[in-house]
């Protein structure tokens, strides 16, 4: 993988959202410990999964808008090639 840019993006919004997901997971664990009804637990698991996917999409968007754009604007062929390879890897990983 390539080195990150010297000025990486801030992720405060995603961190806040991730903290909420962590709270959701704690709630799900409590539901399991309390032996709550399985469909209720499954509903909460689905909600947590959707929240994580939302964070994932936001992170990818940030990466494209900041890191990849920075590489493209640099004009540095090696940096551009590295980002393109990185994107190929991400696309392959997400198409599984």
N, CA, C and O of each residue as an XYZ file, in Angstrom:
384
protein
N       0.831     -1.197      0.000
C       0.000      0.000      0.000
C       0.873      1.257      0.000
O       2.035      1.227      0.403
N       0.298      2.326     -0.449
C       1.041      3.570     -0.500
C       0.992      4.277      0.849
O       0.166      3.973      1.709
N       1.895      5.220      1.001
C       1.904      6.021      2.223
C       0.702      6.948      2.212
O       0.289      7.410      1.149
N       0.125      7.233      3.400
C      -0.966      8.205      3.441
C      -0.428      9.600      3.140
O       0.763      9.869      3.297
N      -1.318     10.473      2.707
C      -0.883     11.841      2.439
C      -0.424     12.486      3.741
O      -0.764     12.019      4.828
N       0.343     13.551      3.625
C       0.883     14.197      4.818
C      -0.198     14.887      5.636
O       0.028     15.207      6.803
N      -1.345     15.119      5.061
C      -2.439     15.773      5.772
C      -3.690     14.902      5.666
O      -4.586     15.203      4.877
N      -3.761     13.811      6.461
C      -4.913     12.915      6.350
C      -6.207     13.601      6.781
O      -6.186     14.541      7.575
N      -7.324     13.126      6.254
C      -8.608     13.744      6.602
C      -8.996     13.468      8.042
O      -8.547     12.499      8.653
N      -9.831     14.331      8.564
C     -10.380     14.140      9.911
C     -11.558     13.182      9.815
O     -12.270     13.163      8.811
N     -11.758     12.406     10.836
C     -12.833     11.421     10.831
C     -13.766     11.583     12.034
O     -14.364     10.607     12.488
N     -13.892     12.798     12.549
C     -14.682     13.009     13.758
C     -16.118     12.514     13.627
O     -16.638     11.874     14.540
N     -16.757     12.803     12.506
C     -18.155     12.395     12.322
C     -18.277     10.873     12.321
O     -19.202     10.318     12.913
N     -17.347     10.209     11.660
C     -17.385      8.750     11.630
C     -17.091      8.159     12.998
O     -17.649      7.123     13.359
N     -16.225      8.802     13.757
C     -15.927      8.323     15.107
C     -17.170      8.419     15.980
O     -17.461      7.503     16.750
N     -17.904      9.521     15.866
C     -19.153      9.660     16.632
C     -20.145      8.572     16.246
O     -20.797      7.984     17.109
N     -20.257      8.306     14.958
C     -21.177      7.269     14.493
C     -20.714      5.895     14.961
O     -21.534      5.055     15.331
N     -19.412      5.665     14.948
C     -18.870      4.396     15.409
C     -19.129      4.206     16.904
O     -19.422      3.097     17.351
N     -19.022      5.282     17.667
C     -19.338      5.199     19.098
C     -20.793      4.791     19.321
O     -21.092      4.032     20.242
N     -21.702      5.297     18.474
C     -23.111      4.900     18.580
C     -23.281      3.414     18.276
O     -24.045      2.720     18.947
N     -22.562      2.929     17.258
C     -22.641      1.506     16.915
C     -22.113      0.667     18.081
O     -22.680     -0.377     18.405
N     -21.047      1.116     18.697
C     -20.506      0.385     19.837
C     -21.544      0.320     20.964
O     -21.668     -0.699     21.643
N     -22.278      1.402     21.153
C     -23.370      1.390     22.126
C     -24.452      0.403     21.732
O     -24.986     -0.319     22.574
N     -24.773      0.377     20.433
C     -25.760     -0.590     19.944
C     -25.303     -2.018     20.229
O     -26.096     -2.851     20.669
N     -24.036     -2.296     19.981
C     -23.514     -3.639     20.205
C     -23.579     -4.019     21.677
O     -23.871     -5.166     22.015
N     -23.306     -3.055     22.552
C     -23.443     -3.317     23.988
C     -24.884     -3.654     24.347
O     -25.146     -4.532     25.169
N     -25.816     -2.939     23.715
C     -27.231     -3.211     23.940
C     -27.621     -4.592     23.436
O     -28.415     -5.288     24.069
N     -27.068     -4.983     22.309
C     -27.357     -6.306     21.752
C     -26.806     -7.387     22.677
O     -27.463     -8.400     22.915
N     -25.622     -7.173     23.189
C     -25.026     -8.135     24.128
C     -25.922     -8.285     25.353
O     -26.158     -9.396     25.827
N     -26.414     -7.170     25.854
C     -27.323     -7.218     27.013
C     -28.593     -7.983     26.672
O     -29.085     -8.770     27.481
N     -29.118     -7.754     25.483
C     -30.319     -8.480     25.067
C     -30.062     -9.983     25.065
O     -30.906    -10.767     25.499
N     -28.895    -10.375     24.577
C     -28.550    -11.802     24.547
C     -28.416    -12.360     25.958
O     -28.896    -13.453     26.259
N     -27.754    -11.588     26.816
C     -27.568    -12.030     28.203
C     -28.907    -12.154     28.924
O     -29.074    -13.009     29.794
N     -29.853    -11.300     28.557
C     -31.190    -11.332     29.153
C     -32.088    -12.371     28.491
O     -33.245    -12.540     28.875
N     -31.544    -13.065     27.494
C     -32.265    -14.101     26.763
C     -33.539    -13.556     26.122
O     -34.609    -14.161     26.186
N     -33.376    -12.377     25.494
C     -34.506    -11.749     24.808
C     -34.879    -12.549     23.566
O     -34.139    -13.434     23.136
N     -36.005    -12.235     23.012
C     -36.568    -12.925     21.857
C     -35.639    -12.774     20.646
O     -35.233    -11.666     20.298
N     -35.309    -13.903     20.014
C     -34.329    -13.929     18.911
C     -34.636    -12.921     17.793
O     -33.726    -12.206     17.373
N     -35.879    -12.836     17.294
C     -36.136    -11.854     16.227
C     -35.839    -10.413     16.649
O     -35.432     -9.603     15.816
N     -36.035    -10.084     17.913
C     -35.705     -8.739     18.392
C     -34.192     -8.505     18.336
O     -33.730     -7.431     17.949
N     -33.439     -9.521     18.725
C     -31.977     -9.417     18.669
C     -31.518     -9.307     17.217
O     -30.653     -8.494     16.890
N     -32.099    -10.125     16.360
C     -31.740    -10.081     14.944
C     -32.034     -8.719     14.327
O     -31.269     -8.236     13.492
N     -33.126     -8.108     14.731
C     -33.468     -6.772     14.238
C     -32.392     -5.771     14.641
O     -31.992     -4.927     13.838
N     -31.930     -5.862     15.864
C     -30.890     -4.943     16.339
C     -29.549     -5.218     15.663
O     -28.795     -4.291     15.367
N     -29.256     -6.493     15.420
C     -28.029     -6.837     14.694
C     -28.056     -6.255     13.282
O     -27.048     -5.739     12.799
N     -29.198     -6.339     12.632
C     -29.343     -5.780     11.282
C     -29.142     -4.270     11.315
O     -28.494     -3.711     10.430
N     -29.691     -3.606     12.329
C     -29.537     -2.151     12.449
C     -28.069     -1.774     12.657
O     -27.586     -0.801     12.078
N     -27.362     -2.545     13.485
C     -25.943     -2.269     13.723
C     -25.142     -2.483     12.439
O     -24.240     -1.708     12.121
N     -25.482     -3.537     11.713
C     -24.791     -3.821     10.456
C     -25.025     -2.692      9.448
O     -24.102     -2.279      8.745
N     -26.248     -2.203      9.383
C     -26.563     -1.093      8.469
C     -25.792      0.166      8.866
O     -25.308      0.903      8.007
N     -25.683      0.406     10.168
C     -24.935      1.575     10.636
C     -23.459      1.452     10.283
O     -22.838      2.435      9.877
N     -22.891      0.262     10.431
C     -21.498      0.051     10.055
C     -21.297      0.252      8.555
O     -20.306      0.844      8.129
N     -22.236     -0.240      7.765
C     -22.140     -0.066      6.308
C     -22.168      1.422      5.958
O     -21.450      1.866      5.061
N     -22.983      2.176      6.654
C     -23.067      3.613      6.424
C     -21.725      4.295      6.734
O     -21.290      5.183      6.000
N     -21.088      3.878      7.806
C     -19.777      4.428      8.161
C     -18.755      4.043      7.096
O     -17.911      4.849      6.706
N     -18.845      2.811      6.637
C     -17.937      2.315      5.609
C     -18.061      3.150      4.326
O     -17.050      3.524      3.730
N     -19.271      3.435      3.910
C     -19.502      4.237      2.712
C     -18.952      5.649      2.909
O     -18.339      6.214      2.002
N     -19.170      6.210      4.084
C     -18.641      7.546      4.377
C     -17.119      7.557      4.328
O     -16.513      8.503      3.827
N     -16.500      6.490      4.857
C     -15.041      6.405      4.859
C     -14.510      6.289      3.427
O     -13.514      6.923      3.080
N     -15.164      5.495      2.615
C     -14.749      5.354      1.216
C     -14.898      6.682      0.475
O     -14.026      7.067     -0.304
N     -15.996      7.370      0.721
C     -16.219      8.677      0.089
C     -15.134      9.663      0.498
O     -14.617     10.400     -0.341
N     -14.790      9.679      1.772
C     -13.724     10.555      2.255
C     -12.407     10.201      1.583
O     -11.649     11.079      1.171
N     -12.146      8.903      1.478
C     -10.893      8.466      0.852
C     -10.833      8.936     -0.607
O      -9.804      9.432     -1.066
N     -11.937      8.774     -1.319
C     -11.970      9.205     -2.716
C     -11.815     10.719     -2.829
O     -11.032     11.209     -3.642
N     -12.560     11.452     -2.013
C     -12.567     12.913     -2.105
C     -11.303     13.566     -1.580
O     -10.972     14.683     -1.978
N     -10.595     12.887     -0.693
C      -9.403     13.504     -0.121
C      -8.131     12.818     -0.609
O      -7.330     13.418     -1.326
N      -7.954     11.587     -0.224
C      -6.688     10.888     -0.481
C      -6.451     10.636     -1.967
O      -5.368     10.914     -2.482
N      -7.452     10.115     -2.647
C      -7.288      9.808     -4.070
C      -7.187     11.102     -4.868
O      -6.346     11.221     -5.759
N      -8.038     12.068     -4.552
C      -7.977     13.361     -5.241
C      -6.614     14.007     -5.054
O      -6.049     14.550     -6.003
N      -6.082     13.953     -3.839
C      -4.763     14.524     -3.556
C      -3.704     13.873     -4.446
O      -2.856     14.563     -5.014
N      -3.754     12.550     -4.566
C      -2.783     11.841     -5.407
C      -2.920     12.253     -6.868
O      -1.921     12.489     -7.548
N      -4.162     12.339     -7.348
C      -4.384     12.711     -8.748
C      -3.907     14.130     -9.030
O      -3.322     14.396    -10.080
N      -4.152     15.027     -8.105
C      -3.747     16.419     -8.290
C      -2.240     16.609     -8.171
O      -1.694     17.592     -8.672
N      -1.567     15.670     -7.508
C      -0.117     15.790     -7.321
C       0.643     15.660     -8.639
O       1.729     16.217     -8.802
N       0.046     14.903     -9.593
C       0.729     14.671    -10.851
C       1.854     13.649    -10.749
O       2.509     13.349    -11.746
N       2.082     13.116     -9.561
C       3.137     12.127     -9.321
C       2.652     10.768     -9.823
O       1.748     10.172     -9.238
N       3.255     10.283    -10.906
C       2.804      9.036    -11.535
C       2.833      7.852    -10.573
O       1.924      7.023    -10.587
N       3.857      7.764     -9.745
C       3.961      6.645     -8.793
C       2.841      6.715     -7.752
O       2.250      5.694     -7.398
N       2.560      7.905     -7.272
C       1.500      8.090     -6.277
C       0.135      7.773     -6.898
O      -0.704      7.136     -6.262
N      -0.077      8.208     -8.108
C      -1.340      7.934     -8.812
C      -1.498      6.434     -9.036
O      -2.568      5.876     -8.794
N      -0.437      5.786     -9.493
C      -0.484      4.348     -9.731
C      -0.778      3.591     -8.433
O      -1.550      2.632     -8.430
N      -0.164      4.022     -7.337
C      -0.393      3.386     -6.034
C      -1.855      3.525     -5.610
O      -2.446      2.573     -5.102
N      -2.432      4.694     -5.814
C      -3.841      4.896     -5.439
C      -4.761      4.068     -6.329
O      -5.769      3.541     -5.857
N      -4.426      3.952     -7.601
C      -5.241      3.139     -8.507
C      -5.190      1.671     -8.083
O      -6.217      0.992     -8.088
N      -4.015      1.179     -7.721
C      -3.889     -0.201     -7.236
C      -4.675     -0.396     -5.942
O      -5.313     -1.428     -5.736
N      -4.617      0.599     -5.090
C      -5.363      0.561     -3.828
C      -6.864      0.473     -4.106
O      -7.573     -0.309     -3.472
N      -7.343      1.280     -5.058
C      -8.761      1.250     -5.415
C      -9.157     -0.091     -6.023
O     -10.239     -0.605     -5.741
N      -8.295     -0.655     -6.846
C      -8.576     -1.976     -7.418
C      -8.735     -3.011     -6.312
O      -9.638     -3.846     -6.365
N      -7.864     -2.959     -5.316
C      -7.942     -3.888     -4.189
C      -9.246     -3.691     -3.411
O      -9.905     -4.660     -3.034
N      -9.606     -2.440     -3.179
C     -10.850     -2.161     -2.448
C     -12.057     -2.649     -3.227
O     -12.967     -3.245     -2.650
N     -12.076     -2.406     -4.521
C     -13.215     -2.839     -5.352
C     -13.316     -4.364     -5.331
O     -14.408     -4.914     -5.191
N     -12.190     -5.038     -5.467
C     -12.204     -6.513     -5.437
C     -12.701     -7.007     -4.087
O     -13.480     -7.958     -4.029
N     -12.275     -6.390     -3.023
C     -12.685     -6.801     -1.669
C     -14.182     -6.616     -1.460
O     -14.831     -7.448     -0.826
N     -14.727     -5.531     -1.989
C     -16.151     -5.244     -1.782
C     -17.065     -5.981     -2.747
O     -18.283     -5.990     -2.569
N     -16.490     -6.592     -3.758
C     -17.341     -7.339     -4.704
C     -17.428     -8.815     -4.348
O     -18.049     -9.593     -5.073
N     -16.811     -9.206     -3.243
C     -16.850    -10.610     -2.800
C     -18.169    -10.932     -2.156
O     -18.385    -12.064     -1.723
